[in-house]
Amino acid sequence: MNLKILFALLGLTFITAVLASQKLLIHYTIEIIIILSILKFYGVVFYFMELKEAHLFWKTSIFIFTFLFAIITVIMI
């Protein structure tokens, strides 16, 4: 199970690197990279740090943190 997540994280990292290095005319490149980074964050937190077995408070706080991170980052762009 951890190998699947590891390869998924590596794939998301590769996609993020390709998007960041290309001079594409995609208007929403930064938003796509932010979404991919949040997915990678969830993969690391829930599978490798085993937050999936933690108390509901910690799970909720992670979702609130990432939501606020995404909103603030998009507003600052």
N, C-alpha and C positions, 0 to 999 in steps of 0.2 A: 504494500500500500504506500509506504513512504517513497519508494522508487518512482511510482506513478506521479506523485506530487512533485518530487524532485525534478523529473523530466518536464512536467508541466511548467514549473517555475523557470527552468532553463529555457524552455520554448518562449515563454512570455518575455524573458530577459532578451532573448535574441530578437524577437519582434520589436521590442522597445528600442533596442540599439539600431535596428534597421530604420525604423521610423524617425529616430532622432538624427541619424546621419544623412538621410536622403533629403534633398531639397525639393520635396514634393509640394505640389500646389494644393494639398489638402488643407482646407481652412481650419479644421478641427484637430490638427495633429497634437497639439498640447493637451487637449481634453482627452484624446485617446490614450496618450501616454500616462496621464494621471489615472485614468480608469485601470489601465494595465498595472500600474504600480500599486493601486489599492488591491487588486486581485492577488498580486504577489504577496502583499502584506498579509492578507487573510490566509493565504496558503502557509506562510511561515508561522503565523501566530496560532492558527487552529490545529495544524498538523505537527509541526516540529516543536512548538512550545507547549503543545497539548492543552490549549485553552478550551478545547471542546469539552473537556471534563471539569472545567472550572465553574464557579458559582455564576448564576445568571447576572449578577451585578457586573462582573468583569466582562462578560460577553457583551452586555449592553453598552458598557463604557467604551469598548473597542469600536462598536458600530457608530456611536455618537462621535467619537474622536475622528474616525475616518470621514464621516459625513461633514463635520466642521472643517476638517483639513481640505476636503475637495471644494467645498463652497468658498472658503477663504482664498484658496489658490486660484480658482477660476475668477473670482472678483478682482484679484490683484493683477491678473493678466490683462 
